Structure formats: structure tokens, C-alpha cells
Amino acid sequence: MSNTFEGTSSYIANPELREVVNVALTLQKPLLVRGEPGTGKTLLAHAVAEALGMPLIRWHVKSSTQAAEGLYHYDTVQRLNDSRFGDGDVSNIENYIELGPLGRAFDADERSVVLIDEIDKADLEFPNDLLHELDAMRFVIDETGREVVANHRPFVLITSNAEKELPDAFLRRCIFHYIDFPDPDLMRDIVAVHHPDVDRKLLKQCLDKFYWLRRQDNLRKHPSTSELIDWIGALIRSGLNPEQLDDEFPFLGVLLKKERDLTAMANVIDARR
């Protein structure tokens, strides 16, 4: 098992990203990553867990998510039902306590990776409500008095799409990294993982058209890496001759997902012919 992150066979990380992950691992601080959709923020947690041989515990944050849910949940409804219908030992509250993602990571016998995904979707107080537990690596279950203390400090990776500004006190406790969108050279390496036998001329034409699309300022949603990979897959499966891409832009709907963008780009492409 490696103690450093070098990427994986399916996740190509540039040197800067590898370095910042290893800094966060060494300092045992949460790593906060930002970047536009499709830059691999969420997949990074999977890659770190795979590379370091750690289990991954995922916590997908919603607008209604409360920080306490990451620690534990007391199922009062189930206890009430059991008391009414005579099922279960209602005298033992432990039976109705379920640890949340952070709670399970603290309580585990091995070090794990905890992904707090899209933290900026939650209430503004959500990050601050996590500060004490992330610092102390312990918490108390109020209903039973049991203190859960981390056996191993997990590697906490937090993603944000910058929908909201995060509190300064929270940011001070994190290592921060912005994942830039892959340049064409890195993108070739990423595509090679998914389409190792793609024709070189087809790949060059695809990348040229893809980055041309991303330079169009009037798009509401620019195509991401995953959409490029899907598009190349569609072109390969269609048996399209690479020369056809000189004048055509097939399967544009694989790259663009908004009707307005499709209409606008179809008009631009027609005008360029």
C-alpha cells in the first residue's frame, strides 16, 4: 500500500494536483477542491482511496443537509413505532443510533477517505458547524453520552462548485486547490484511458472542435471532459471517417445539453461552412 498519491490507471492527475493531495495527507488537513463541473473533483476522492488502499465514505451534501447528520442520526420515529407495536428493545437507545459518514470514519478500525461532496449546496452555517469535529476528531452522542473518538484521522476531501462563498474560519483549516480544466496535452492522456485505440487524426480533430466549442462565450453550459469522452465514443461506434469531421459536427447533442446552446452553435457551424 502506497503512502503517497501518484494518480491511478484511470485517473490522470497533473503534478500540481498530486503534490497538493500529498501535502494534505502529510499535514492531515482537509483538502478543499474547486473547479468547474467535469474536472474530476468527485472522482479524485475515488482515486485517492484506490491508490492508497483506503475505504471511501461518501457524503453527498444537499440544500437540506445538516452538519449533525455527518456525525450520527437518532431514529426517534423507529423507536416510537417499536414502543407502540412491541418490536425491538426500546430501552436501549443505542439500537436507534446510526453513525453518519464522519461518525463511521472516526469509528472505523482503519484510515478512510471521506468525501464531502458539493459542500456549497448546504446552508451557510454548515461548514462552520463542522469545524470542531474536524479539528478535534471526536464527538459525543448526546442521547447516550458515548464519545466517538477517531481511531485514525481520515483523509477528508471536500468539493465545491463555488455556488456560495465558504466562511473564512473554515477555509483557514483546509488545504485549497483549484482544478484547472485540462489542457489539450493532459486531455489526450485522459482520453487514452477511455479510448486507447482511437485514431490519431480523429482525436486531433475532436480536440480541436471541442476546445473551439469551449471558447464560445455565448454558451450557457460548456462541454466537460466526460462529454468529450462520450462524444469520441459515439464517433468511434458510428464508424465515422475522420475526414468527415473536416466539414461536419456530428452528434453535437452529446456535447451540448441545452437547447439554446444547440440552436446557437448549429447556426454558427452552418455559417462557417
C-alpha positions as semicolon CSV with decimal commas, in nm:
position;residue;x (nm);y (nm);z (nm)
1;M;0,000;0,000;0,000
2;S;0,144;0,337;-0,103
3;N;0,165;0,631;0,137
4;T;0,172;0,888;-0,143
5;F;-0,072;0,967;-0,420
6;E;0,054;0,939;-0,778
7;G;-0,279;0,905;-0,957
8;T;-0,422;0,578;-1,084
9;S;-0,452;0,399;-1,415
10;S;-0,798;0,553;-1,459
11;Y;-0,737;0,897;-1,304
12;I;-0,468;1,111;-1,464
13;A;-0,354;1,380;-1,220
14;N;-0,109;1,654;-1,311
15;P;0,198;1,709;-1,087
16;E;0,044;2,008;-0,907
17;L;-0,267;1,813;-0,809
18;R;-0,062;1,513;-0,694
19;E;0,154;1,741;-0,483
20;V;-0,134;1,918;-0,309
21;V;-0,305;1,585;-0,227
22;N;0,016;1,461;-0,067
23;V;0,057;1,785;0,128
24;A;-0,294;1,745;0,270
25;L;-0,222;1,380;0,352
26;T;0,101;1,470;0,530
27;L;-0,043;1,764;0,724
28;Q;-0,362;1,565;0,796
29;K;-0,579;1,859;0,694
30;P;-0,899;1,857;0,487
31;L;-0,844;1,920;0,117
32;L;-1,095;2,159;-0,041
33;V;-1,105;2,137;-0,420
34;R;-1,292;2,366;-0,656
35;G;-1,327;2,363;-1,031
36;E;-1,592;2,371;-1,297
37;P;-1,810;2,061;-1,343
38;G;-1,630;1,783;-1,525
39;T;-1,281;1,850;-1,390
40;G;-1,276;1,535;-1,178
41;K;-1,329;1,674;-0,828
42;T;-1,550;1,390;-0,707
43;L;-1,351;1,124;-0,891
44;L;-1,037;1,247;-0,714
45;A;-1,165;1,104;-0,386
46;H;-1,224;0,767;-0,550
47;A;-0,874;0,779;-0,700
48;V;-0,708;0,864;-0,367
49;A;-0,895;0,582;-0,193
50;E;-0,795;0,336;-0,466
51;A;-0,432;0,446;-0,478
52;L;-0,383;0,437;-0,102
53;G;-0,591;0,125;-0,042
54;M;-0,840;0,302;0,186
55;P;-1,218;0,261;0,201
56;L;-1,417;0,554;0,065
57;I;-1,706;0,701;0,264
58;R;-1,914;0,945;0,058
59;W;-2,132;1,222;0,198
60;H;-2,330;1,393;-0,077
61;V;-2,450;1,729;0,052
62;K;-2,793;1,869;-0,037
63;S;-2,955;2,203;0,035
64;S;-3,134;2,049;0,334
65;T;-2,831;1,869;0,478
66;Q;-2,737;1,950;0,838
67;A;-2,385;1,910;0,971
68;A;-2,505;1,688;1,257
69;E;-2,613;1,426;1,002
70;G;-2,248;1,361;0,929
71;L;-2,195;1,251;1,289
72;Y;-2,499;1,040;1,376
73;H;-2,875;1,008;1,344
74;Y;-3,113;0,921;1,628
75;D;-3,413;0,742;1,478
76;T;-3,689;0,861;1,710
77;V;-3,961;0,756;1,465
78;Q;-3,847;0,393;1,462
79;R;-3,820;0,389;1,842
80;L;-4,174;0,528;1,873
81;N;-4,308;0,263;1,633
82;D;-4,128;-0,012;1,824
83;S;-4,274;0,111;2,153
84;R;-4,624;0,111;2,004
85;F;-4,606;-0,228;1,837
86;G;-4,378;-0,413;2,077
87;D;-4,091;-0,465;1,835
88;G;-3,729;-0,415;1,942
89;D;-3,567;-0,321;2,271
90;V;-3,676;0,040;2,311
91;S;-3,495;0,066;2,645
92;N;-3,160;0,055;2,464
93;I;-3,123;0,382;2,277
94;E;-2,805;0,252;2,110
95;N;-3,031;0,041;1,889
96;Y;-3,163;0,361;1,733
97;I;-2,835;0,544;1,682
98;E;-2,685;0,526;1,332
99;L;-2,347;0,682;1,270
100;G;-2,318;0,923;0,977
101;P;-2,030;0,939;0,726
102;L;-1,788;1,120;0,958
103;G;-1,901;0,910;1,253
104;R;-1,830;0,587;1,063
105;A;-1,488;0,716;0,958
106;F;-1,399;0,807;1,318
107;D;-1,524;0,473;1,449
108;A;-1,351;0,259;1,185
109;D;-1,053;0,036;1,259
110;E;-0,865;0,163;0,953
111;R;-0,798;0,502;0,797
112;S;-1,050;0,600;0,532
113;V;-1,116;0,870;0,275
114;V;-1,423;1,084;0,347
115;L;-1,571;1,271;0,053
116;I;-1,789;1,570;0,147
117;D;-1,931;1,635;-0,197
118;E;-2,064;1,978;-0,303
119;I;-2,042;2,144;0,038
120;D;-2,154;2,477;-0,110
121;K;-2,507;2,341;-0,167
122;A;-2,577;2,342;0,206
123;D;-2,675;2,626;0,436
124;L;-2,409;2,891;0,502
125;E;-2,365;2,768;0,860
126;F;-2,298;2,409;0,751
127;P;-1,917;2,443;0,713
128;N;-1,877;2,625;1,045
129;D;-2,083;2,358;1,220
130;L;-1,823;2,100;1,116
131;L;-1,520;2,291;1,242
132;H;-1,499;2,150;1,595
133;E;-1,541;1,788;1,493
134;L;-1,293;1,816;1,205
135;D;-1,038;1,970;1,443
136;A;-1,097;1,750;1,746
137;M;-1,177;1,428;1,556
138;R;-1,425;1,336;1,824
139;F;-1,787;1,400;1,922
140;V;-2,041;1,294;2,184
141;I;-2,370;1,120;2,113
142;D;-2,599;1,330;2,333
143;E;-2,866;1,063;2,376
144;T;-2,627;0,802;2,519
145;G;-2,327;1,001;2,639
146;R;-2,094;0,787;2,430
147;E;-1,790;0,971;2,295
148;V;-1,680;0,866;1,949
149;V;-1,306;0,929;1,908
150;A;-1,128;0,881;1,577
151;N;-0,909;0,571;1,583
152;H;-0,741;0,704;1,267
153;R;-0,767;1,057;1,131
154;P;-0,946;1,018;0,796
155;F;-0,838;1,198;0,482
156;V;-1,122;1,445;0,423
157;L;-1,172;1,570;0,068
158;I;-1,430;1,843;0,020
159;T;-1,560;1,956;-0,318
160;S;-1,722;2,286;-0,407
161;N;-1,866;2,432;-0,726
162;A;-1,833;2,785;-0,583
163;E;-2,211;2,833;-0,567
164;K;-2,160;3,007;-0,231
165;E;-1,864;3,164;-0,055
166;L;-1,739;2,949;0,231
167;P;-1,663;3,103;0,573
168;D;-1,307;3,226;0,632
169;A;-1,275;3,024;0,953
170;F;-1,350;2,708;0,757
171;L;-1,114;2,797;0,473
172;R;-0,827;2,855;0,717
173;R;-0,846;2,493;0,828
174;C;-0,830;2,349;0,476
175;I;-0,568;2,299;0,210
176;F;-0,717;2,457;-0,103
177;H;-0,671;2,367;-0,467
178;Y;-0,846;2,484;-0,782
179;I;-0,852;2,215;-1,051
180;D;-0,792;2,384;-1,383
181;F;-0,965;2,246;-1,687
182;P;-0,727;2,003;-1,862
183;D;-0,516;2,146;-2,142
184;P;-0,506;1,953;-2,474
185;D;-0,194;1,756;-2,377
186;L;-0,341;1,634;-2,049
187;M;-0,674;1,574;-2,221
188;R;-0,504;1,339;-2,469
189;D;-0,380;1,132;-2,175
190;I;-0,726;1,129;-2,017
191;V;-0,893;1,024;-2,343
192;A;-0,634;0,748;-2,388
193;V;-0,752;0,588;-2,064
194;H;-1,105;0,554;-2,204
195;H;-1,030;0,514;-2,575
196;P;-0,677;0,371;-2,602
197;D;-0,712;0,276;-2,970
198;V;-0,866;0,598;-3,102
199;D;-0,738;0,709;-3,442
200;R;-0,483;0,990;-3,403
201;K;-0,634;1,208;-3,671
202;L;-0,983;1,160;-3,526
203;L;-0,856;1,251;-3,180
204;K;-0,686;1,568;-3,306
205;Q;-0,999;1,679;-3,488
206;C;-1,216;1,603;-3,186
207;L;-0,990;1,803;-2,956
208;D;-0,978;2,096;-3,199
209;K;-1,357;2,108;-3,224
210;F;-1,405;2,050;-2,852
211;Y;-1,176;2,337;-2,744
212;W;-1,327;2,559;-3,013
213;L;-1,668;2,496;-2,856
214;R;-1,535;2,577;-2,511
215;R;-1,410;2,913;-2,640
216;Q;-1,762;3,019;-2,745
217;D;-1,870;3,284;-2,496
218;N;-2,240;3,257;-2,576
219;L;-2,277;2,902;-2,443
220;R;-2,470;2,864;-2,119
221;K;-2,304;2,529;-2,043
222;H;-1,967;2,447;-2,189
223;P;-1,890;2,081;-2,262
224;S;-1,688;1,895;-1,998
225;T;-1,436;1,612;-2,005
226;S;-1,697;1,341;-1,959
227;E;-1,895;1,477;-2,255
228;L;-1,585;1,477;-2,473
229;I;-1,521;1,113;-2,384
230;D;-1,882;1,024;-2,464
231;W;-1,863;1,215;-2,794
232;I;-1,548;1,037;-2,905
233;G;-1,711;0,706;-2,810
234;A;-2,014;0,793;-3,023
235;L;-1,794;0,882;-3,320
236;I;-1,596;0,559;-3,290
237;R;-1,909;0,345;-3,266
238;S;-2,063;0,521;-3,566
239;G;-1,768;0,423;-3,784
240;L;-1,731;0,783;-3,898
241;N;-1,441;0,856;-4,131
242;P;-1,208;1,117;-3,972
243;E;-1,220;1,320;-4,295
244;Q;-1,593;1,378;-4,238
245;L;-1,509;1,590;-3,935
246;D;-1,343;1,846;-4,160
247;D;-1,683;1,983;-4,260
248;E;-1,928;1,820;-4,020
249;F;-2,002;1,836;-3,646
250;P;-2,196;1,511;-3,582
251;F;-2,366;1,420;-3,255
252;L;-2,347;1,778;-3,127
253;G;-2,613;1,689;-2,870
254;V;-2,361;1,465;-2,692
255;L;-2,150;1,773;-2,617
256;L;-2,418;2,038;-2,563
257;K;-2,706;1,971;-2,325
258;K;-2,913;2,288;-2,352
259;E;-3,149;2,354;-2,641
260;R;-3,047;2,718;-2,671
261;D;-2,679;2,620;-2,698
262;L;-2,755;2,359;-2,962
263;T;-2,951;2,607;-3,172
264;A;-2,690;2,880;-3,139
265;M;-2,398;2,653;-3,226
266;A;-2,584;2,491;-3,516
267;N;-2,630;2,839;-3,664
268;V;-2,263;2,927;-3,609
269;I;-2,146;2,600;-3,763
270;D;-2,372;2,648;-4,067
271;A;-2,237;3,000;-4,115
272;R;-1,878;2,872;-4,110
273;R;-1,937;2,622;-4,392
